[in-house]
Amino acid sequence: MNKAKPVETNDGIEFNSIELKNGDVYMYDIDTFVQIYESEGKLPIPMILCNKSEVARTCFGKNLQNQVAKAGGIRNLLENYVCIDVRRADARAAKEAAKAAKAAADAQPAAV
């Protein structure tokens, strides 16, 4: 799994970077990614970062097009993307919380 690493540039701006398996490191600059996507129809690297876990996920071709359409634009996708692992974990946590709340409510004696 590719994890984002913060990198500071010469002008003091901090970006996340993604290191690929072959050792290449890419700056994850959303503005640059949007410009490249709008001009070429693809991202400079076939990965987007999950905004909660900061894990890079592969996304290209038809999958990327569907994700962009679902998010309402490439910028929205890059700024708000949450990977399926995090969404599943959030759903499990919400289900457990609801189950615990129901158990607590059931354990209370009924008022007479």
JOWO-V58290 format. One line per field, one symbol per residue. phi: phi as a letter, one per 40 degrees, with the letter a starting at -180 (. if undefined). A space follows every 50 residues. Layout:
phi=???
//
This chain:
phi=.cbcbcbbcccgcbbcbbbcdcgcbbccbcccccdccccbgaccbcabcc cccfccbcaagcccdccccccgiccccccbcbcccccccccccccccccc cccccccccccb
//
